[in-house]
Every structure is written in structure tokens, then in C-alpha cells.
Amino acid sequence: MSLEEFNVQAPYSGIVTVIVICFIAFGAILVALGVFNKVRYFGYSLLNSKYTCVIGGTVLILTALGLSFVYYAPSTITVGNGYINVQFAAFSTIPPIGAKNITSSQISSAFVSQIGSGVFDLNKQNGINNGDTNVGVFTLGNGATAYVASTNSTDLIIELKNGQYVILGTSNTEGLAASFAQHVFALK
């Protein structure tokens, strides 16, 4: 039975939005050129055929939509009696990132601390790393693997008995840590 849910939502990014809009606009232009058979423009052949334009434009549009989904899709943290589950929404179909379910018996220690330097320096393997937004699989400064879903530099850090870490931070990290300490595992 789930007791509380917390969302990790990446903040608005002007750069991501501009890239998405540019890809969609350029993709739409290519599709239109192909559909209306306007491959030749001012006497120059832009691409080999109308099919290349349509396929290339469609790929650009789908890439833009995928980028938008991967960046903006929220991850969900569910706290229950004796467990915590992290659903990495943007990566739900990519093992081993998709979801991480941790029971209290798998936990070695848990505490709230700052990330970004020393042992908790994050080096991205797979995922998103943009300012305080970190979602995916990372290597820590000590070489350990960490599954991270955070939009905060102050995070709940869960060390597992297998040597891996789960690092979670939201706009309400204090509430997440309190719920975790009450229902899953006592904090140091």
C-alpha cells in the first residue's frame, strides 16, 4: 500500500524548448517540401527526392517530441510501508533505469546530504544532467553506481547493501526524507 507520492519534475528549460521548436519547424519544412514536391528550390536540388524530405522531416519531428518527453516527463517516488519505489518515467523502457524498488532489508544506510562534490560528485552514465536536475544512472566520486532522480542539491541518499546508491531530491526533500524515515528506514 502506497502512503505518499512525490514527483521529480525537471524545471522549464529555454534551451530545450528552443531546440524542440527548431527541430519541429525544420522537420515541418522538410515534410512540406517533400509533400508538395518542391525538392528543387532556386535551381538547386536540396535533397535527392521528396521521400528523403518527408522521412527526414518526420524523423526530426519525432526526435523533438522524444527529447521533450525525456526531459520533461516526471519521475515518481512512492513511499510505502517498508519500501520506496522510484519510477523513472522518461526511461521506463530502458533497463536498468526504468524503475527501482527498494525494500528496507536492502538498505545499508540513509541520510540527507548535499550532492555535487567529493564522494557525491555525479558523472552521468545515462540520463539527464542539467544544473540541479539529475535523472538517470550516474557514477559517484567514489566509483559507486547511483540511481538518481533529483531536482535539488540537498537529497535523500540511500546506500544499498550491494554498494549502489539511490539519490532522491524534490522541491520537498524534507517531506520525502521524513516519510522515508517514518515508513521505510531510519535516517542517520
Secondary structure, DSSP 4 states (H G I P E B T S, - for coil): -EEEEEEE-PPP-HHHHHHHHHHHHHHHHHHHHHHTT--EETTEE-SS-HHHHHHHHHHHHHHHHHHHHHHHPPEEEEEETTEEEEE-GGGTTSTTTSEEEEEGGGEEEEEEEE-SSGGG--EEEEEEEETTEEEEEEE-TTS-EEEEEESSSEEEEEEETTS-EEEEE-TTHHHHHHHHHHHT----
